[in-house]
Amino acid sequence: MKIVRLPELQARFQDADLEPVGSTPLAFAAFVCNELARYAREVKETGMEAS
């Protein structure tokens, strides 16, 4: 992924406190599922609601 190495993109990532990580589609899907489960627990535990 040469594009993420471009200085312009590196600066934008840094400004947004992002760190690009290369992985497989399957690994990314697992990450997303884990994050969704994590945030679902947080919402349920805190009683947050959409307004």
N, C-alpha and C positions, 0 to 999 in steps of 0.2 A: 504494500500500500504506500506507494511513493508520495501520494498526494498529502498524507498526514505529516510528512516530513518537511513540507514547504514552510519556510520561515513565517509567511503571513498567517498560515493556519496554526502554527505552533504558538504564535503570539495571541491569537484569538482563543485558543484552548487555555492558555495560561491566564488570560484575562477573565475567563469564565470558571477558573478553578477546575478544569476538566483534564483528564489524562486519557488519551486514546489508548485502547488496548486491542490488539489483534487477536482474534480467536475464530473458532468455527461457528457456523450458524447454529449448530446443536448446543454448543457451550453458551452462546448468547441467549438462546431460548431458555436454557436452564437458569441463567442469571435473571432474566426477566421474570420467570415464574417464581423464583425465590424472593425477588424484590416485591412482587405483588402480594405474596403471602405475608411478608414482613409488614408491609404497610397496611394490609387488611387487619392484622393483629393490632397494630398501633391504633387504627381508627376504632376498632371494636373496644379496646381497653380504655381509651380516653373518652368514648362516647361522642366523638366528633360527628357532625352532620353537615351535609351540603346545604347551603342557604341560597 
